[in-house]
Amino acid sequence: MVSRIVERWETKEIQSMLHEYGIEGSRRPDMKSLSFVQIDEFYPMDSQQHNSFNYYVRKYYIDGFGLSPEKRY
């Protein structure tokens, strides 16, 4: 949902939704400025496995939201 909103930020649909919830929508959010803290993993799973929590975070949060990998802790 977040990716869809950010990708379509300028559309009438998204601007209408932002207005409905009282969100000022003139500037698209800068996802690169966010930090991500991961505090969980499935033990004893290797964090590089495709079904690990680490993999999920990298794919859907870091890559999916366009977050900066350097700000992942």
PDB file of N, CA, C and O in Angstrom:
ATOM      1  N   MET A   1       0.812  -1.187   0.000  1.00  0.00           N
ATOM      2  CA  MET A   1       0.000   0.000   0.000  1.00  0.00           C
ATOM      3  C   MET A   1       0.864   1.263   0.000  1.00  0.00           C
ATOM      4  O   MET A   1       0.595   2.199  -0.753  1.00  0.00           O
ATOM      5  N   VAL A   2       1.893   1.290   0.837  1.00  0.00           N
ATOM      6  CA  VAL A   2       2.750   2.471   0.899  1.00  0.00           C
ATOM      7  C   VAL A   2       3.423   2.725  -0.440  1.00  0.00           C
ATOM      8  O   VAL A   2       3.469   3.861  -0.911  1.00  0.00           O
ATOM      9  N   SER A   3       3.945   1.668  -1.055  1.00  0.00           N
ATOM     10  CA  SER A   3       4.607   1.817  -2.358  1.00  0.00           C
ATOM     11  C   SER A   3       3.644   2.365  -3.396  1.00  0.00           C
ATOM     12  O   SER A   3       4.010   3.231  -4.191  1.00  0.00           O
ATOM     13  N   ARG A   4       2.419   1.868  -3.392  1.00  0.00           N
ATOM     14  CA  ARG A   4       1.413   2.328  -4.362  1.00  0.00           C
ATOM     15  C   ARG A   4       1.116   3.807  -4.160  1.00  0.00           C
ATOM     16  O   ARG A   4       1.000   4.561  -5.127  1.00  0.00           O
ATOM     17  N   ILE A   5       0.995   4.218  -2.911  1.00  0.00           N
ATOM     18  CA  ILE A   5       0.706   5.626  -2.625  1.00  0.00           C
ATOM     19  C   ILE A   5       1.859   6.511  -3.079  1.00  0.00           C
ATOM     20  O   ILE A   5       1.634   7.526  -3.738  1.00  0.00           O
ATOM     21  N   VAL A   6       3.077   6.145  -2.739  1.00  0.00           N
ATOM     22  CA  VAL A   6       4.240   6.961  -3.105  1.00  0.00           C
ATOM     23  C   VAL A   6       4.416   7.010  -4.623  1.00  0.00           C
ATOM     24  O   VAL A   6       4.691   8.072  -5.182  1.00  0.00           O
ATOM     25  N   GLU A   7       4.260   5.866  -5.290  1.00  0.00           N
ATOM     26  CA  GLU A   7       4.420   5.816  -6.747  1.00  0.00           C
ATOM     27  C   GLU A   7       3.371   6.666  -7.471  1.00  0.00           C
ATOM     28  O   GLU A   7       3.658   7.252  -8.515  1.00  0.00           O
ATOM     29  N   ARG A   8       2.171   6.731  -6.920  1.00  0.00           N
ATOM     30  CA  ARG A   8       1.059   7.451  -7.573  1.00  0.00           C
ATOM     31  C   ARG A   8       0.742   8.770  -6.872  1.00  0.00           C
ATOM     32  O   ARG A   8      -0.383   9.261  -6.961  1.00  0.00           O
ATOM     33  N   TRP A   9       1.706   9.338  -6.186  1.00  0.00           N
ATOM     34  CA  TRP A   9       1.524  10.509  -5.338  1.00  0.00           C
ATOM     35  C   TRP A   9       0.763  11.652  -6.017  1.00  0.00           C
ATOM     36  O   TRP A   9      -0.094  12.279  -5.395  1.00  0.00           O
ATOM     37  N   GLU A  10       1.065  11.919  -7.260  1.00  0.00           N
ATOM     38  CA  GLU A  10       0.490  13.071  -7.960  1.00  0.00           C
ATOM     39  C   GLU A  10      -0.903  12.815  -8.537  1.00  0.00           C
ATOM     40  O   GLU A  10      -1.539  13.741  -9.039  1.00  0.00           O
ATOM     41  N   THR A  11      -1.385  11.572  -8.473  1.00  0.00           N
ATOM     42  CA  THR A  11      -2.681  11.275  -9.083  1.00  0.00           C
ATOM     43  C   THR A  11      -3.837  11.864  -8.276  1.00  0.00           C
ATOM     44  O   THR A  11      -3.714  12.107  -7.075  1.00  0.00           O
ATOM     45  N   LYS A  12      -4.940  12.085  -8.945  1.00  0.00           N
ATOM     46  CA  LYS A  12      -6.134  12.628  -8.299  1.00  0.00           C
ATOM     47  C   LYS A  12      -6.613  11.698  -7.181  1.00  0.00           C
ATOM     48  O   LYS A  12      -7.029  12.158  -6.117  1.00  0.00           O
ATOM     49  N   GLU A  13      -6.550  10.384  -7.430  1.00  0.00           N
ATOM     50  CA  GLU A  13      -6.989   9.384  -6.441  1.00  0.00           C
ATOM     51  C   GLU A  13      -6.208   9.531  -5.127  1.00  0.00           C
ATOM     52  O   GLU A  13      -6.806   9.582  -4.053  1.00  0.00           O
ATOM     53  N   ILE A  14      -4.889   9.599  -5.214  1.00  0.00           N
ATOM     54  CA  ILE A  14      -4.056   9.677  -4.013  1.00  0.00           C
ATOM     55  C   ILE A  14      -4.196  11.043  -3.349  1.00  0.00           C
ATOM     56  O   ILE A  14      -4.298  11.130  -2.126  1.00  0.00           O
ATOM     57  N   GLN A  15      -4.202  12.100  -4.142  1.00  0.00           N
ATOM     58  CA  GLN A  15      -4.355  13.438  -3.570  1.00  0.00           C
ATOM     59  C   GLN A  15      -5.701  13.576  -2.842  1.00  0.00           C
ATOM     60  O   GLN A  15      -5.784  14.231  -1.803  1.00  0.00           O
ATOM     61  N   SER A  16      -6.739  12.964  -3.386  1.00  0.00           N
ATOM     62  CA  SER A  16      -8.052  12.980  -2.749  1.00  0.00           C
ATOM     63  C   SER A  16      -8.009  12.231  -1.417  1.00  0.00           C
ATOM     64  O   SER A  16      -8.559  12.700  -0.421  1.00  0.00           O
ATOM     65  N   MET A  17      -7.365  11.083  -1.401  1.00  0.00           N
ATOM     66  CA  MET A  17      -7.246  10.300  -0.176  1.00  0.00           C
ATOM     67  C   MET A  17      -6.450  11.075   0.888  1.00  0.00           C
ATOM     68  O   MET A  17      -6.834  11.097   2.058  1.00  0.00           O
ATOM     69  N   LEU A  18      -5.356  11.700   0.483  1.00  0.00           N
ATOM     70  CA  LEU A  18      -4.555  12.483   1.417  1.00  0.00           C
ATOM     71  C   LEU A  18      -5.389  13.611   2.019  1.00  0.00           C
ATOM     72  O   LEU A  18      -5.356  13.846   3.227  1.00  0.00           O
ATOM     73  N   HIS A  19      -6.136  14.304   1.162  1.00  0.00           N
ATOM     74  CA  HIS A  19      -6.997  15.394   1.620  1.00  0.00           C
ATOM     75  C   HIS A  19      -8.048  14.881   2.616  1.00  0.00           C
ATOM     76  O   HIS A  19      -8.310  15.517   3.637  1.00  0.00           O
ATOM     77  N   GLU A  20      -8.637  13.737   2.306  1.00  0.00           N
ATOM     78  CA  GLU A  20      -9.664  13.138   3.169  1.00  0.00           C
ATOM     79  C   GLU A  20      -9.130  12.894   4.579  1.00  0.00           C
ATOM     80  O   GLU A  20      -9.862  13.052   5.555  1.00  0.00           O
ATOM     81  N   TYR A  21      -7.862  12.510   4.690  1.00  0.00           N
ATOM     82  CA  TYR A  21      -7.264  12.217   6.003  1.00  0.00           C
ATOM     83  C   TYR A  21      -6.487  13.399   6.578  1.00  0.00           C
ATOM     84  O   TYR A  21      -5.797  13.258   7.588  1.00  0.00           O
ATOM     85  N   GLY A  22      -6.596  14.543   5.949  1.00  0.00           N
ATOM     86  CA  GLY A  22      -5.951  15.739   6.478  1.00  0.00           C
ATOM     87  C   GLY A  22      -4.446  15.762   6.322  1.00  0.00           C
ATOM     88  O   GLY A  22      -3.743  16.376   7.125  1.00  0.00           O
ATOM     89  N   ILE A  23      -3.945  15.095   5.291  1.00  0.00           N
ATOM     90  CA  ILE A  23      -2.507  15.054   5.032  1.00  0.00           C
ATOM     91  C   ILE A  23      -2.173  16.031   3.925  1.00  0.00           C
ATOM     92  O   ILE A  23      -2.769  15.986   2.849  1.00  0.00           O
ATOM     93  N   GLU A  24      -1.228  16.908   4.183  1.00  0.00           N
ATOM     94  CA  GLU A  24      -0.788  17.888   3.192  1.00  0.00           C
ATOM     95  C   GLU A  24       0.007  17.137   2.119  1.00  0.00           C
ATOM     96  O   GLU A  24       1.017  16.508   2.432  1.00  0.00           O
ATOM     97  N   GLY A  25      -0.432  17.194   0.879  1.00  0.00           N
ATOM     98  CA  GLY A  25       0.139  16.341  -0.155  1.00  0.00           C
ATOM     99  C   GLY A  25       0.957  17.015  -1.219  1.00  0.00           C
ATOM    100  O   GLY A  25       1.141  16.446  -2.295  1.00  0.00           O
ATOM    101  N   SER A  26       1.463  18.223  -0.961  1.00  0.00           N
ATOM    102  CA  SER A  26       2.213  18.913  -2.015  1.00  0.00           C
ATOM    103  C   SER A  26       3.600  18.316  -2.234  1.00  0.00           C
ATOM    104  O   SER A  26       4.161  18.431  -3.324  1.00  0.00           O
ATOM    105  N   ARG A  27       4.154  17.681  -1.203  1.00  0.00           N
ATOM    106  CA  ARG A  27       5.502  17.078  -1.346  1.00  0.00           C
ATOM    107  C   ARG A  27       5.440  15.568  -1.135  1.00  0.00           C
ATOM    108  O   ARG A  27       4.894  15.089  -0.141  1.00  0.00           O
ATOM    109  N   ARG A  28       5.999  14.841  -2.068  1.00  0.00           N
ATOM    110  CA  ARG A  28       6.104  13.386  -1.965  1.00  0.00           C
ATOM    111  C   ARG A  28       7.056  13.062  -0.806  1.00  0.00           C
ATOM    112  O   ARG A  28       8.077  13.733  -0.656  1.00  0.00           O
ATOM    113  N   PRO A  29       6.749  12.055   0.013  1.00  0.00           N
ATOM    114  CA  PRO A  29       7.640  11.706   1.124  1.00  0.00           C
ATOM    115  C   PRO A  29       9.011  11.252   0.625  1.00  0.00           C
ATOM    116  O   PRO A  29       9.116  10.580  -0.401  1.00  0.00           O
ATOM    117  N   ASP A  30      10.048  11.622   1.352  1.00  0.00           N
ATOM    118  CA  ASP A  30      11.418  11.212   1.041  1.00  0.00           C
ATOM    119  C   ASP A  30      11.750   9.966   1.851  1.00  0.00           C
ATOM    120  O   ASP A  30      12.173  10.060   3.003  1.00  0.00           O
ATOM    121  N   MET A  31      11.558   8.810   1.249  1.00  0.00           N
ATOM    122  CA  MET A  31      11.767   7.546   1.957  1.00  0.00           C
ATOM    123  C   MET A  31      13.240   7.308   2.283  1.00  0.00           C
ATOM    124  O   MET A  31      13.550   6.569   3.217  1.00  0.00           O
ATOM    125  N   LYS A  32      14.147   7.919   1.532  1.00  0.00           N
ATOM    126  CA  LYS A  32      15.583   7.730   1.775  1.00  0.00           C
ATOM    127  C   LYS A  32      16.014   8.301   3.122  1.00  0.00           C
ATOM    128  O   LYS A  32      17.051   7.904   3.655  1.00  0.00           O
ATOM    129  N   SER A  33      15.233   9.229   3.681  1.00  0.00           N
ATOM    130  CA  SER A  33      15.618   9.845   4.951  1.00  0.00           C
ATOM    131  C   SER A  33      15.225   8.989   6.157  1.00  0.00           C
ATOM    132  O   SER A  33      15.628   9.286   7.282  1.00  0.00           O
ATOM    133  N   LEU A  34      14.441   7.929   5.932  1.00  0.00           N
ATOM    134  CA  LEU A  34      14.012   7.071   7.034  1.00  0.00           C
ATOM    135  C   LEU A  34      15.083   6.060   7.410  1.00  0.00           C
ATOM    136  O   LEU A  34      15.885   5.640   6.576  1.00  0.00           O
ATOM    137  N   SER A  35      15.082   5.678   8.679  1.00  0.00           N
ATOM    138  CA  SER A  35      15.945   4.589   9.160  1.00  0.00           C
ATOM    139  C   SER A  35      15.062   3.390   9.451  1.00  0.00           C
ATOM    140  O   SER A  35      13.896   3.547   9.812  1.00  0.00           O
ATOM    141  N   PHE A  36      15.609   2.200   9.297  1.00  0.00           N
ATOM    142  CA  PHE A  36      14.860   0.972   9.553  1.00  0.00           C
ATOM    143  C   PHE A  36      15.632   0.146  10.571  1.00  0.00           C
ATOM    144  O   PHE A  36      16.824  -0.110  10.401  1.00  0.00           O
ATOM    145  N   VAL A  37      14.944  -0.266  11.627  1.00  0.00           N
ATOM    146  CA  VAL A  37      15.564  -1.091  12.663  1.00  0.00           C
ATOM    147  C   VAL A  37      14.889  -2.447  12.652  1.00  0.00           C
ATOM    148  O   VAL A  37      13.677  -2.544  12.847  1.00  0.00           O
ATOM    149  N   GLN A  38      15.667  -3.496  12.426  1.00  0.00           N
ATOM    150  CA  GLN A  38      15.151  -4.860  12.423  1.00  0.00           C
ATOM    151  C   GLN A  38      15.539  -5.509  13.742  1.00  0.00           C
ATOM    152  O   GLN A  38      16.721  -5.572  14.078  1.00  0.00           O
ATOM    153  N   ILE A  39      14.558  -5.991  14.490  1.00  0.00           N
ATOM    154  CA  ILE A  39      14.856  -6.562  15.798  1.00  0.00           C
ATOM    155  C   ILE A  39      14.473  -8.031  15.897  1.00  0.00           C
ATOM    156  O   ILE A  39      14.413  -8.577  16.999  1.00  0.00           O
ATOM    157  N   ASP A  40      14.217  -8.669  14.787  1.00  0.00           N
ATOM    158  CA  ASP A  40      13.739 -10.043  14.832  1.00  0.00           C
ATOM    159  C   ASP A  40      14.388 -10.864  13.724  1.00  0.00           C
ATOM    160  O   ASP A  40      14.804 -10.322  12.700  1.00  0.00           O
ATOM    161  N   GLU A  41      14.469 -12.147  13.934  1.00  0.00           N
ATOM    162  CA  GLU A  41      14.877 -13.101  12.912  1.00  0.00           C
ATOM    163  C   GLU A  41      14.358 -14.452  13.352  1.00  0.00           C
ATOM    164  O   GLU A  41      14.168 -14.694  14.544  1.00  0.00           O
ATOM    165  N   PHE A  42      14.129 -15.326  12.399  1.00  0.00           N
ATOM    166  CA  PHE A  42      13.671 -16.675  12.702  1.00  0.00           C
ATOM    167  C   PHE A  42      14.887 -17.538  13.006  1.00  0.00           C
ATOM    168  O   PHE A  42      15.642 -17.876  12.094  1.00  0.00           O
ATOM    169  N   TYR A  43      15.088 -17.895  14.243  1.00  0.00           N
ATOM    170  CA  TYR A  43      16.251 -18.677  14.659  1.00  0.00           C
ATOM    171  C   TYR A  43      15.935 -20.148  14.532  1.00  0.00           C
ATOM    172  O   TYR A  43      14.822 -20.542  14.879  1.00  0.00           O
ATOM    173  N   PRO A  44      16.820 -20.971  14.067  1.00  0.00           N
ATOM    174  CA  PRO A  44      18.215 -20.774  13.661  1.00  0.00           C
ATOM    175  C   PRO A  44      18.385 -20.586  12.165  1.00  0.00           C
ATOM    176  O   PRO A  44      19.397 -21.006  11.603  1.00  0.00           O
ATOM    177  N   MET A  45      17.433 -19.974  11.522  1.00  0.00           N
ATOM    178  CA  MET A  45      17.470 -19.794  10.073  1.00  0.00           C
ATOM    179  C   MET A  45      18.605 -18.854   9.664  1.00  0.00           C
ATOM    180  O   MET A  45      18.876 -17.858  10.335  1.00  0.00           O
ATOM    181  N   ASP A  46      19.252 -19.183   8.570  1.00  0.00           N
ATOM    182  CA  ASP A  46      20.282 -18.317   7.994  1.00  0.00           C
ATOM    183  C   ASP A  46      19.594 -17.057   7.475  1.00  0.00           C
ATOM    184  O   ASP A  46      18.608 -17.150   6.743  1.00  0.00           O
ATOM    185  N   SER A  47      20.092 -15.903   7.841  1.00  0.00           N
ATOM    186  CA  SER A  47      19.451 -14.643   7.460  1.00  0.00           C
ATOM    187  C   SER A  47      19.468 -14.390   5.954  1.00  0.00           C
ATOM    188  O   SER A  47      18.754 -13.510   5.473  1.00  0.00           O
ATOM    189  N   GLN A  48      20.268 -15.144   5.203  1.00  0.00           N
ATOM    190  CA  GLN A  48      20.314 -14.973   3.755  1.00  0.00           C
ATOM    191  C   GLN A  48      19.309 -15.863   3.017  1.00  0.00           C
ATOM    192  O   GLN A  48      19.130 -15.715   1.808  1.00  0.00           O
ATOM    193  N   GLN A  49      18.650 -16.787   3.733  1.00  0.00           N
ATOM    194  CA  GLN A  49      17.648 -17.646   3.106  1.00  0.00           C
ATOM    195  C   GLN A  49      16.480 -16.823   2.589  1.00  0.00           C
ATOM    196  O   GLN A  49      16.145 -15.786   3.161  1.00  0.00           O
ATOM    197  N   HIS A  50      15.854 -17.285   1.501  1.00  0.00           N
ATOM    198  CA  HIS A  50      14.761 -16.539   0.877  1.00  0.00           C
ATOM    199  C   HIS A  50      13.528 -16.419   1.765  1.00  0.00           C
ATOM    200  O   HIS A  50      12.699 -15.539   1.535  1.00  0.00           O
ATOM    201  N   ASN A  51      13.382 -17.265   2.760  1.00  0.00           N
ATOM    202  CA  ASN A  51      12.216 -17.188   3.646  1.00  0.00           C
ATOM    203  C   ASN A  51      12.569 -16.656   5.038  1.00  0.00           C
ATOM    204  O   ASN A  51      11.799 -16.822   5.984  1.00  0.00           O
ATOM    205  N   SER A  52      13.730 -16.021   5.158  1.00  0.00           N
ATOM    206  CA  SER A  52      14.105 -15.414   6.441  1.00  0.00           C
ATOM    207  C   SER A  52      13.457 -14.041   6.578  1.00  0.00           C
ATOM    208  O   SER A  52      13.047 -13.438   5.587  1.00  0.00           O
ATOM    209  N   PHE A  53      13.367 -13.559   7.800  1.00  0.00           N
ATOM    210  CA  PHE A  53      12.818 -12.231   8.041  1.00  0.00           C
ATOM    211  C   PHE A  53      13.729 -11.170   7.435  1.00  0.00           C
ATOM    212  O   PHE A  53      13.248 -10.168   6.904  1.00  0.00           O
ATOM    213  N   ASN A  54      15.022 -11.380   7.511  1.00  0.00           N
ATOM    214  CA  ASN A  54      15.993 -10.451   6.932  1.00  0.00           C
ATOM    215  C   ASN A  54      15.757 -10.286   5.429  1.00  0.00           C
ATOM    216  O   ASN A  54      15.771  -9.164   4.923  1.00  0.00           O
ATOM    217  N   TYR A  55      15.546 -11.373   4.726  1.00  0.00           N
ATOM    218  CA  TYR A  55      15.269 -11.330   3.289  1.00  0.00           C
ATOM    219  C   TYR A  55      13.977 -10.543   3.022  1.00  0.00           C
ATOM    220  O   TYR A  55      13.924  -9.704   2.123  1.00  0.00           O
ATOM    221  N   TYR A  56      12.951 -10.825   3.810  1.00  0.00           N
ATOM    222  CA  TYR A  56      11.671 -10.134   3.672  1.00  0.00           C
ATOM    223  C   TYR A  56      11.845  -8.623   3.850  1.00  0.00           C
ATOM    224  O   TYR A  56      11.318  -7.833   3.067  1.00  0.00           O
ATOM    225  N   VAL A  57      12.587  -8.233   4.884  1.00  0.00           N
ATOM    226  CA  VAL A  57      12.825  -6.808   5.154  1.00  0.00           C
ATOM    227  C   VAL A  57      13.566  -6.160   3.992  1.00  0.00           C
ATOM    228  O   VAL A  57      13.190  -5.076   3.545  1.00  0.00           O
ATOM    229  N   ARG A  58      14.618  -6.814   3.497  1.00  0.00           N
ATOM    230  CA  ARG A  58      15.372  -6.250   2.372  1.00  0.00           C
ATOM    231  C   ARG A  58      14.500  -6.085   1.143  1.00  0.00           C
ATOM    232  O   ARG A  58      14.538  -5.044   0.487  1.00  0.00           O
ATOM    233  N   LYS A  59      13.703  -7.119   0.820  1.00  0.00           N
ATOM    234  CA  LYS A  59      12.901  -7.099  -0.404  1.00  0.00           C
ATOM    235  C   LYS A  59      11.734  -6.114  -0.325  1.00  0.00           C
ATOM    236  O   LYS A  59      11.531  -5.317  -1.241  1.00  0.00           O
ATOM    237  N   TYR A  60      10.974  -6.167   0.757  1.00  0.00           N
ATOM    238  CA  TYR A  60       9.727  -5.404   0.812  1.00  0.00           C
ATOM    239  C   TYR A  60       9.845  -4.033   1.484  1.00  0.00           C
ATOM    240  O   TYR A  60       8.999  -3.170   1.251  1.00  0.00           O
ATOM    241  N   TYR A  61      10.854  -3.817   2.296  1.00  0.00           N
ATOM    242  CA  TYR A  61      11.016  -2.516   2.945  1.00  0.00           C
ATOM    243  C   TYR A  61      12.170  -1.730   2.333  1.00  0.00           C
ATOM    244  O   TYR A  61      11.974  -0.613   1.854  1.00  0.00           O
ATOM    245  N   ILE A  62      13.358  -2.299   2.346  1.00  0.00           N
ATOM    246  CA  ILE A  62      14.524  -1.574   1.847  1.00  0.00           C
ATOM    247  C   ILE A  62      14.374  -1.335   0.335  1.00  0.00           C
ATOM    248  O   ILE A  62      14.394  -0.192  -0.122  1.00  0.00           O
ATOM    249  N   ASP A  63      14.226  -2.415  -0.425  1.00  0.00           N
ATOM    250  CA  ASP A  63      14.066  -2.273  -1.878  1.00  0.00           C
ATOM    251  C   ASP A  63      12.669  -1.768  -2.247  1.00  0.00           C
ATOM    252  O   ASP A  63      12.533  -0.880  -3.089  1.00  0.00           O
ATOM    253  N   GLY A  64      11.638  -2.327  -1.624  1.00  0.00           N
ATOM    254  CA  GLY A  64      10.257  -1.998  -1.960  1.00  0.00           C
ATOM    255  C   GLY A  64       9.881  -0.546  -1.712  1.00  0.00           C
ATOM    256  O   GLY A  64       9.173   0.056  -2.519  1.00  0.00           O
ATOM    257  N   PHE A  65      10.347   0.026  -0.604  1.00  0.00           N
ATOM    258  CA  PHE A  65      10.036   1.418  -0.290  1.00  0.00           C
ATOM    259  C   PHE A  65      11.125   2.365  -0.760  1.00  0.00           C
ATOM    260  O   PHE A  65      10.970   3.583  -0.674  1.00  0.00           O
ATOM    261  N   GLY A  66      12.233   1.812  -1.259  1.00  0.00           N
ATOM    262  CA  GLY A  66      13.336   2.661  -1.688  1.00  0.00           C
ATOM    263  C   GLY A  66      14.095   3.268  -0.522  1.00  0.00           C
ATOM    264  O   GLY A  66      14.634   4.370  -0.626  1.00  0.00           O
ATOM    265  N   LEU A  67      14.136   2.531   0.607  1.00  0.00           N
ATOM    266  CA  LEU A  67      14.878   3.010   1.770  1.00  0.00           C
ATOM    267  C   LEU A  67      16.377   2.866   1.534  1.00  0.00           C
ATOM    268  O   LEU A  67      16.810   2.030   0.741  1.00  0.00           O
ATOM    269  N   SER A  68      17.147   3.665   2.210  1.00  0.00           N
ATOM    270  CA  SER A  68      18.598   3.604   2.076  1.00  0.00           C
ATOM    271  C   SER A  68      19.144   2.403   2.843  1.00  0.00           C
ATOM    272  O   SER A  68      18.930   2.312   4.052  1.00  0.00           O
ATOM    273  N   PRO A  69      19.845   1.472   2.177  1.00  0.00           N
ATOM    274  CA  PRO A  69      20.413   0.315   2.877  1.00  0.00           C
ATOM    275  C   PRO A  69      21.391   0.711   3.978  1.00  0.00           C
ATOM    276  O   PRO A  69      21.576  -0.040   4.936  1.00  0.00           O
ATOM    277  N   GLU A  70      22.019   1.877   3.855  1.00  0.00           N
ATOM    278  CA  GLU A  70      22.966   2.340   4.864  1.00  0.00           C
ATOM    279  C   GLU A  70      22.270   2.736   6.166  1.00  0.00           C
ATOM    280  O   GLU A  70      22.916   2.849   7.208  1.00  0.00           O
ATOM    281  N   LYS A  71      20.956   2.945   6.108  1.00  0.00           N
ATOM    282  CA  LYS A  71      20.208   3.327   7.301  1.00  0.00           C
ATOM    283  C   LYS A  71      19.407   2.160   7.866  1.00  0.00           C
ATOM    284  O   LYS A  71      18.392   2.360   8.534  1.00  0.00           O
ATOM    285  N   ARG A  72      19.862   0.960   7.598  1.00  0.00           N
ATOM    286  CA  ARG A  72      19.219  -0.252   8.112  1.00  0.00           C
ATOM    287  C   ARG A  72      20.072  -0.777   9.247  1.00  0.00           C
ATOM    288  O   ARG A  72      21.273  -0.992   9.085  1.00  0.00           O
ATOM    289  N   TYR A  73      19.452  -0.982  10.390  1.00  0.00           N
ATOM    290  CA  TYR A  73      20.197  -1.430  11.589  1.00  0.00           C
ATOM    291  C   TYR A  73      19.632  -2.713  12.120  1.00  0.00           C
ATOM    292  O   TYR A  73      20.126  -3.238  13.117  1.00  0.00           O
TER     293      TYR A  73
END
